[in-house]
Amino acid sequence: MNKTLILGGALSALMVIAALLSFVWTPFDHGAMNIPEKLQTPNGTHWFGTDHFGRDLFSMIMVGARTSIAVACVAVGIGMGLGVPLGLWAAARQGGWVDEVIMRGNDLIFAFPSLVIAILITAIFGAGAVNAIIAIGIFNIPVFARVTRGGALPLWAREFILAARVAGKGAARISVEHILPNIANLLIVQATIQFSLGILAEAALSYVGLGAQPPTPSWGRMLSDAQTLVSIAPHMALVPGLAIILTVLGLNLLGDGLRDALDPKLRVARV
């Protein structure tokens, strides 16, 4: 029994369930202000307490999970949608100018701190979830390109690839039909890692006011709102902080568990 996979899956599922449930139900309207009930600590009515405007933190966490998942999902989709084909193309043209251009382009992007450039992009083109998605997605592209190329290169020397070449299949068809299925496990594990990093990046951008904008709740902006009230209402910082920590922890554990479950070498070792 893979306990890491189970624990990571449970924590990740909890976040997904909260996000999906927020579409149809939250204990309170996440945007409703109730000044007389502001800064309440967790109690039977407000399970996670209230913020400085009297808004229910539990409801905001649920809707904030929806925001984080949406941004991270699309950003990872951008990275995989562009990075995987580039990685396959580079591996198929190993040693050629195509491979060199793609890899040097990846090096150029990696040369700059991703979060700093993401902040720069959103600052130039404006704050908002869409620009945050684009900024985070851009830095997922070289990650998936490198992982894809690294996993694909050894396969091009395997016998079944040589047999496909003899059968008259082109590089593009071999990449799709033979290479991609054999590196799918690597891409799945990397996707979970990038998903957790996407959630962290979205929270960081929202913290500095460049992510999702009000009235849409965001865990990062909830932390920003709480920073001046930590001494009198620590729950305002603890609640979104724990939400981010548990979500990222769950996704990383899920990635480790999937790696162990999908890696044939590890499966053989366990047997």
Order of alpha helices (4+ residues) and beta strands (2+ residues): alpha-alpha-alpha-alpha-alpha-alpha-alpha-alpha-alpha-alpha-alpha
